[in-house]
Amino acid sequence: AMKLLLVRPAVPAPLDPNFAPLVLAKRNYLKAVATASGAKEGVFGGRGFGIYKSLGMGKGRPLYLEWAMPRADGCARYKLPVFPEGHADVEASIYLAGVLIQEMMWQ
């Protein structure tokens, strides 16, 4: 999981040279899922992340983990493309989902 999610910026942060922002980890993860799935569009193709439109795993069926959280003003939702069970990088999907759910809880 760490090989996909531990991504340091090109210019190290002066106060914490080991800082690895979530945005870089997520970008690297989405590229890896797209590559593993054989996505035809790039990760950033079309509007937003094209991976959501073109992700196809296994028999051409996309695999996502979706969740929703009630809010005072409605409902927050998220859809994360994931590696299939048994894939070498499935741990990265589990870890990133946990981090994103925690982040959503604190928003």
MOCORRA-V461028 format. One record per helix or strand of 3 or more residues. SS is the DSSP state (H for helix, E for strand). FROM is the first residue (numbers start at 1). TO is the last residue. If there is no record, write none. Layout:
BEGIN
[[SS & FROM & TO] [SS & FROM & TO]]
END
This chain:
BEGIN
[[H & 2 & 5] [H & 22 & 37] [H & 51 & 54] [E & 64 & 71] [E & 74 & 81] [H & 90 & 106]]
END
